[in-house]
Amino acid sequence: MFKRILFRTLLAGAALATGIGAQAATPGGTLTAILQPEPVILTSALNTASPTGFFSANVFDGLVEYDNDFKLRPALAERWEVSKDSKTLTFHLRHGVKWHDGKPFTSADVKWTLENVWKKIHPRNQIIFSKVSSTDTPDEHTVVIHFSEPSLAVLSSLNSNGAQVLPKHLYEGTDILNNPYNNKPVGTGPFVFKQWSRGNYITLERNPDYWDRGKPYLDRIVFKIVPDAGARAAALEKGEVQYAPFSPVPLKDAERLAKLPALKLETRGYDWISPWLFVDVNLDKPYFKDVRVRQALAYAIDRDAFNKVVWYGFGKPATSPVVSTLKQFHAADVPQYGFDPKKAESLLDQAGLKRGADGVRLRINLDYLPYGDDFKRSGEFVRAALKRVGIEVAVRAQDTPGFTRRVYGERDYDLSLVWFAGFADPLVGVTRAYWSDSIGKNIPWTNASGYRSPEADRLIQQAQGSADQAERVALFKQFQQRVQTDLPSIPLLELHFFTLQSSSLKDTVSGVDQIYSSLKNAWFDNGPRVAGGAPAAAR
């Protein structure tokens, strides 16, 4: 049923992709979008959570953008060159770009952000830019990055989400993580931050001085915070909201809403993030140090049923942390743990976790990512699966700050259910979940399991420094063999997110990274609209 929707939408999306720009865009109007859950921070340079990424791409630009074929397009950088030895990357920046406070954007901003944020704080870029030996700025519009070893993955992560540039004049000399501009951001992007009414909405307005002349078309974007999934569905159906990403409604409601003439279900724009859902196992807990226990957890979970029952087919059972759509890097021959409760029970017995008189072998906690009902139900499914093999699981709920602090800072948990974006290169999004250097640093979306493997670290570092793509592919396949053998985390699903939007909203997808890109190309084809969804004439 849902696969038919996806298939029809993909066909329609392919047709639309060839026609973007064929019809003249109508300027004006207010777009109301769903932002759920409410971001902890409004700056992706410091927190790569999906709500922050979706919002902040409208305020900040990247050095480049990506088109629908993963090819690089100019953004803040008009052009770039890579040296023959792949150790020098030169960016020629766009002239005349201004920060929203009127200060000029220069090469000094890029150099400062790289040295103080990307290399030290950013959850993904610490690995990608760790081999940067120096950065030169021969003039205000040229940045020359020197690497001690080649870093081919850099070109896969230079958009606004992957390499967001911060204004040096507002951050230098401050406590970066607690800088007030993290939550009243000043960027160079198509929309200017105006207000954050916590718990209610965030408002952006059109940047009249945007470098991409004539854009954005919209006058305003209002990001509404709507915690209840049913309320989100009702707001879309009534036209109060015209844009809602990341599978915003209960999956059982998706088919009904997609059939409404005023709404459209869109699956494009998620390709770049390559999302997968998994369970992290806290390896510092004594009972999880035995790999047989971790294997038993994996054998106890029926991924096919999980996909059908919880995710309504909007996913695919995962066989590796590198999703199958990344065909170049994905390893199909890694150790697998198909649904086998009897084997799970046998492994638990072998590990010394016998059933007690009450039938319970072990009592543990599971903390799920608080991003809505789908994740709560995912936690409940895992709880039921493990109960069948004698493991009692208490499913704990908390807000996003509480979740990230518990899992990535205090590490006070047993199992954590979360999704990561793998992106176009495993070095960008996958290896951060296994690299030992990020353990316990309270940096969200990194290594929460506490996995420490000299071999995995070596493979990551070799892949990072190799200038030979074939060698990198081979190293990443060895890496998958290693982590699927050690099993510090259990891949469950490759996620298939969708967006629900108004049928009158056009050109919302212009690249494979659209969900983390701006809405500067979006416009309404039936006249300007106001936040409630009504035409401007009806105000």
C-alpha positions in Angstrom: 0.0 0.0 0.0 2.6 2.5 1.1 5.1 1.2 -1.5 2.5 2.2 -4.2 2.4 5.7 -2.8 6.2 5.9 -2.8 6.4 4.6 -6.4 3.8 7.0 -7.7 5.5 9.9 -5.9 8.9 9.0 -7.2 7.6 8.9 -10.7 5.9 12.3 -10.2 9.1 13.6 -8.7 11.2 12.5 -11.6 8.8 14.4 -14.0 8.8 17.5 -11.8 12.6 17.5 -11.6 12.8 18.1 -15.3 10.4 20.9 -15.2 11.8 23.1 -12.3 12.0 26.7 -13.5 9.8 26.1 -16.6 7.0 28.2 -15.0 7.8 31.7 -13.8 7.8 31.9 -10.0 5.4 34.2 -8.3 7.1 36.2 -5.5 5.5 36.9 -2.2 3.6 35.2 0.6 4.2 33.4 3.9 5.0 29.8 4.2 4.1 28.0 7.4 6.2 24.9 8.1 6.3 22.3 10.8 9.5 22.2 12.9 9.3 19.2 15.2 10.7 18.7 17.7 11.7 22.1 18.8 15.4 22.7 18.2 17.8 22.9 21.2 19.9 25.4 19.2 19.5 27.2 15.9 23.0 26.8 14.5 24.0 23.6 12.7 27.7 24.4 13.0 27.4 23.4 16.7 24.5 20.8 16.7 23.6 18.6 13.7 20.2 17.5 14.9 17.6 17.3 12.1 15.3 20.1 13.4 18.3 22.5 13.6 19.5 21.5 10.2 16.1 21.9 8.5 15.7 25.4 10.0 19.2 26.9 9.9 19.9 26.1 6.2 17.5 29.0 5.5 19.7 31.4 7.5 23.2 30.2 6.6 24.8 29.3 3.3 27.4 26.7 2.6 30.4 27.0 0.4 28.6 24.9 -2.2 25.2 23.4 -2.9 24.4 19.9 -4.4 22.1 19.3 -7.4 19.9 16.3 -8.0 22.8 14.3 -9.3 25.1 14.9 -6.2 27.1 17.4 -8.3 28.6 20.5 -6.7 27.1 23.9 -7.5 28.6 27.3 -6.4 27.2 29.0 -3.3 29.4 31.1 -1.1 32.3 29.8 -3.2 32.1 30.7 -6.9 34.7 28.1 -7.8 37.3 25.8 -6.3 40.4 23.7 -7.2 41.9 20.6 -5.8 45.7 20.1 -6.2 47.0 17.1 -8.1 48.2 15.4 -4.8 44.7 16.1 -3.3 46.4 17.9 -0.3 45.4 21.5 -1.2 41.9 22.8 -1.6 41.4 26.3 -2.8 38.1 28.2 -2.6 37.4 31.5 -4.5 34.6 33.2 -2.5 31.8 35.2 -4.0 32.2 39.0 -3.9 29.7 41.3 -2.3 28.2 38.9 0.2 27.0 40.4 3.5 26.2 38.9 6.9 22.6 39.8 8.0 24.0 42.6 10.2 25.6 44.3 7.2 29.2 43.2 7.8 31.1 41.8 4.8 31.6 38.0 4.5 35.3 37.2 3.9 37.8 34.5 3.9 38.6 35.2 7.5 35.1 33.9 8.5 35.9 30.6 6.7 39.3 30.2 8.2 38.1 31.0 11.8 35.2 28.6 11.5 37.3 25.8 10.2 40.0 26.2 12.9 37.7 26.8 15.9 34.4 25.0 15.0 34.7 22.4 12.3 38.0 20.9 13.7 37.1 21.1 17.4 33.3 21.0 17.9 31.3 19.9 14.9 30.2 16.3 15.4 31.1 15.1 11.9 33.8 17.5 10.8 36.2 16.7 13.5 37.2 13.6 11.5 36.9 15.2 8.1 39.0 18.2 8.8 41.4 16.6 11.3 44.2 16.4 8.7 44.1 20.1 7.9 47.6 21.3 8.6 47.1 25.0 7.9 44.7 27.5 6.3 45.8 30.5 4.3 43.8 33.6 3.3 45.9 35.4 0.7 43.1 37.9 0.3 39.5 38.5 1.4 38.0 36.2 -1.2 40.5 33.3 -1.3 40.8 30.4 1.2 43.6 27.8 0.7 43.2 24.7 2.9 46.3 22.5 3.3 46.0 18.9 4.3 48.7 16.7 5.7 47.0 13.8 4.0 44.3 13.7 1.2 40.8 14.1 2.5 38.4 13.2 -0.4 35.4 13.1 1.8 35.6 16.9 2.3 33.8 17.5 -1.0 30.8 15.5 0.2 30.2 17.8 3.1 30.5 21.4 2.1 26.9 22.6 2.0 25.2 24.6 4.8 24.6 21.6 6.9 28.0 20.0 6.4 30.2 23.1 6.7 28.2 26.0 8.0 30.3 29.2 8.2 29.9 31.4 11.3 30.5 35.2 11.5 34.0 35.6 13.0 33.2 39.1 14.3 30.4 37.8 16.5 32.1 34.6 17.8 35.8 35.3 18.1 36.9 35.5 21.7 33.6 34.2 23.1 32.4 30.9 24.6 31.4 29.4 21.3 29.0 26.8 22.7 27.2 29.4 24.8 27.3 32.4 22.4 23.9 34.2 22.4 24.0 34.2 18.5 23.6 30.5 18.5 19.9 31.2 19.2 19.5 34.5 17.3 21.6 33.5 14.3 23.2 35.9 11.9 24.0 34.3 8.6 24.4 35.1 4.9 21.4 33.0 3.7 18.1 33.9 1.9 16.1 34.5 5.1 16.9 36.6 8.2 16.1 35.5 11.7 13.4 37.7 13.5 11.9 35.9 16.5 11.9 32.7 18.5 8.8 32.3 20.6 9.9 29.2 22.5 7.3 26.4 22.3 5.4 28.2 19.7 7.2 29.4 16.5 10.3 30.8 14.9 10.0 33.5 12.3 12.3 34.3 9.3 11.9 37.1 6.8 13.2 37.6 3.3 16.8 38.8 3.0 16.5 41.8 0.6 20.3 41.8 0.1 20.7 38.1 -0.7 23.5 37.4 -3.2 21.3 35.2 -5.4 19.5 38.1 -6.9 15.7 37.8 -7.1 15.6 35.1 -4.4 14.1 34.1 -2.2 10.6 34.3 -3.6 8.8 34.0 -0.2 8.4 37.0 2.0 8.4 35.0 5.2 8.7 31.5 6.8 7.0 30.7 10.1 8.2 27.5 11.6 5.5 26.2 14.0 6.3 23.9 16.9 3.5 21.3 17.0 4.4 18.4 19.3 1.3 16.3 18.7 1.3 14.2 15.6 -2.5 14.3 15.3 -2.4 18.1 15.5 0.2 18.2 12.7 -2.0 16.0 10.5 -5.0 18.3 11.2 -3.0 21.5 10.5 -1.9 20.1 7.1 -5.4 19.0 6.2 -6.9 22.4 7.1 -4.2 24.3 5.1 -2.9 26.0 8.3 0.5 24.5 7.4 1.9 24.1 3.9 5.2 22.3 4.5 6.1 19.5 6.9 9.3 17.3 6.5 10.7 14.2 8.1 7.5 12.0 8.0 5.6 14.5 10.1 2.3 12.6 10.6 1.5 9.1 12.0 2.5 6.8 9.2 -0.9 5.2 9.2 -2.3 8.6 8.1 0.1 9.2 5.3 -1.9 7.4 2.6 -5.1 9.2 3.5 -3.5 12.6 3.4 -1.5 11.9 0.2 -4.8 11.3 -1.6 -6.2 14.8 -0.7 -6.0 17.1 -3.8 -4.6 20.0 -1.7 -1.7 18.0 -0.4 1.3 16.2 -2.0 3.6 13.5 -0.5 7.2 14.2 -1.6 10.1 11.7 -1.1 12.8 13.6 -2.9 15.4 15.7 -1.1 16.5 13.1 1.4 19.1 11.2 -0.7 22.1 13.0 0.6 21.5 12.1 4.3 21.3 8.3 3.8 19.5 7.7 7.2 19.6 4.6 9.2 18.0 3.7 12.5 19.9 1.7 15.1 20.3 0.6 18.7 23.4 1.7 20.5 24.6 -0.7 23.2 26.5 0.9 26.2 29.6 -1.2 26.2 30.7 0.1 29.6 27.9 -1.9 31.2 29.4 -5.2 32.5 26.6 -7.4 31.0 27.2 -5.9 27.5 30.9 -6.5 27.4 30.3 -10.1 26.2 29.7 -10.0 22.4 27.4 -12.9 22.7 24.9 -10.8 24.6 25.0 -8.1 21.9 24.5 -10.7 19.3 21.5 -12.1 21.2 20.0 -8.6 21.2 20.3 -8.5 17.4 18.9 -12.0 16.9 15.9 -11.2 19.1 14.6 -8.3 16.9 12.5 -9.1 13.8 13.4 -6.3 11.5 10.9 -7.2 8.8 8.0 -7.0 11.3 9.5 -3.9 12.8 9.5 -2.2 9.4 5.9 -3.3 8.7 4.3 -2.8 12.1 6.0 0.3 13.4 7.2 2.1 10.2 4.4 1.0 7.9 6.9 0.0 5.2 8.6 3.4 5.1 12.0 1.7 5.6 14.1 -1.3 4.7 15.7 -3.8 7.1 19.3 -2.6 7.6 22.2 -5.0 7.2 25.0 -2.6 7.9 25.5 1.0 9.1 26.3 1.9 5.5 22.9 1.9 3.8 22.4 -0.1 0.6 21.7 3.0 -1.5 25.4 4.0 -1.1 26.2 1.2 -3.5 29.8 2.1 -3.9 30.5 1.7 -0.2 27.9 -0.7 1.1 29.2 -4.2 2.0 26.6 -6.9 1.5 28.7 -9.8 2.9 29.1 -8.6 6.5 28.0 -10.7 9.5 24.2 -10.8 9.7 21.8 -11.5 12.6 18.5 -12.6 11.2 15.5 -13.0 13.5 16.2 -16.1 15.6 14.9 -16.0 19.2 16.1 -19.5 19.9 19.6 -18.6 19.0 19.3 -15.4 21.1 18.3 -17.5 24.1 21.1 -19.9 23.6 23.7 -17.1 23.4 22.3 -15.5 26.6 22.6 -18.9 28.3 26.2 -19.3 27.1 27.0 -15.8 28.4 25.8 -16.8 31.9 22.6 -14.8 31.8 20.2 -17.5 32.8 16.5 -17.0 33.4 15.6 -16.4 37.0 12.6 -17.9 38.8 10.5 -15.1 37.4 11.8 -15.9 33.9 13.9 -12.7 33.7 17.6 -12.8 32.8 18.4 -9.1 32.9 16.6 -5.8 33.6 17.8 -2.7 31.6 16.7 0.7 30.4 16.1 1.9 26.8 16.2 5.6 25.9 14.7 6.5 22.5 15.2 9.6 20.5 12.3 12.0 21.4 11.4 12.8 17.9 7.8 11.7 17.9 5.5 8.7 18.2 7.3 6.5 15.6 10.4 6.5 17.9 8.4 5.8 21.0 6.7 2.9 19.2 10.1 1.7 18.1 11.2 1.6 21.7 8.1 -0.4 22.6 8.7 -2.9 19.8 12.3 -3.5 21.0 11.0 -3.9 24.6 8.5 -6.5 23.5 11.1 -8.4 21.4 13.7 -8.6 24.2 11.0 -9.6 26.8 10.4 -12.8 24.7 14.0 -13.8 25.3 14.0 -12.9 29.1 15.3 -9.3 29.1 13.0 -6.8 30.8 13.3 -3.3 29.3 12.1 -0.1 30.8 11.5 2.4 28.0 12.3 5.9 29.2 11.0 9.2 27.7 12.7 12.6 28.0 13.1 15.8 26.0 15.9 16.2 23.5 18.4 18.0 25.8 17.8 15.3 28.5 18.3 12.6 25.9 21.6 14.0 24.5 23.0 14.7 27.9 22.2 11.3 29.2 23.5 9.4 26.2 26.4 11.5 24.9 27.5 13.2 28.1 26.8 11.2 31.2 26.4 7.9 29.3 23.9 6.8 31.9 21.9 4.4 29.8 21.9 0.7 28.6 20.3 0.9 25.1 19.7 4.0 23.0 17.5 4.0 19.9 18.5 6.7 17.5 18.9 7.5 13.8 21.9 9.0 12.1 22.4 10.5 8.7 25.1 8.6 6.9 25.5 11.1 4.1 27.2 10.5 0.7 30.5 9.3 2.2 30.8 7.0 5.3 33.5 9.2 6.7 31.0 12.1 6.9 28.2 10.4 8.8 28.9 6.7 9.7 32.3 6.5 11.2 31.5 9.1 13.9 29.4 6.5 15.6 32.4 4.2 16.0 35.5 6.5 16.3 36.9 6.2 19.8 38.1 9.8 20.0 34.6 11.2 20.5 33.5 9.1 23.5 32.1 10.9 26.5 32.7 14.4 25.1 29.0 15.4 25.3 29.0 16.0 21.6 25.6 14.7 20.3 25.4 12.2 17.4 28.8 10.7 17.9 30.1 7.5 19.5 27.6 6.8 22.3 28.3 3.0 22.7 31.8 3.5 24.0 33.2 1.4 21.3 37.0 1.3 21.4 38.6 -0.7 18.6 42.2 0.0 17.4 41.4 -1.8 14.2 38.3 0.2 13.4 40.1 3.5 14.3 43.0 2.4 12.0 40.6 1.7 9.1 38.9 5.0 9.6 42.1 6.9 9.7 43.5 5.1 6.6 40.3 5.8 4.6 40.5 9.4 5.7 44.0 9.9 4.4 43.8 7.9 1.2 43.8 9.7 -2.2 42.7 6.5 -3.9 38.9 6.1 -4.0 39.1 2.3 -4.7 41.3 1.9 -1.7 38.9 3.9 0.4 36.0 1.7 -0.7 37.9 -1.4 0.3 38.8 0.1 3.7 35.2 1.0 4.4 34.1 -2.6 3.5 36.7 -3.9 6.0 35.4 -1.4 8.5 31.8 -2.7 8.1 33.1 -6.3 8.6 34.8 -5.2 11.9 31.9 -3.3 13.4 29.3 -5.9 12.4 31.4 -8.5 14.1 32.0 -6.5 17.3 28.4 -5.2 17.2 28.6 -2.1 19.4 25.4 -1.0 17.7 22.6 -2.9 16.0 21.4 -1.5 12.6 17.6 -1.9 12.4 16.3 0.1 9.4 17.2 2.2 6.4 14.7 5.0 6.8 12.6 6.4 4.0 11.4 9.8 5.1 8.8 11.8 3.3 7.5 15.4 3.3 3.9 16.5 3.1 3.3 19.8 1.5 0.6 22.0 -0.2 0.0 21.1 -3.8 0.3 24.8 -4.6 3.8 25.0 -3.2 6.3 24.7 -6.0 10.0 24.0 -6.4 10.7 22.9 -2.9 13.3 20.3 -4.1 16.3 21.5 -6.0 18.9 19.0 -4.8 19.7 15.7 -3.1 20.3 17.6 0.2 17.1 19.6 0.1 15.9 18.7 3.5 19.0 20.5 4.8 19.0 23.2 2.2 17.2 26.5 1.9 13.7 27.1 0.5 14.9 30.0 -1.5 13.4 28.5 -4.7 10.0 27.8 -3.2 6.9 29.7 -4.3 3.1 29.5 -4.4 1.4 29.2 -7.8 -2.0 30.6 -6.6 -1.0 34.0 -5.3 0.7 35.0 -2.1 -0.5 33.3 1.1 -0.4 34.2 4.7 0.6 32.0 7.7 -2.9 30.4 8.0 -2.8 29.2 4.5 -5.4 31.6 3.1 -4.8 33.7 0.0 -3.5 37.2 0.7 -6.8 38.7 -0.5 -8.6 37.0 2.3 -6.6 38.6 5.1 
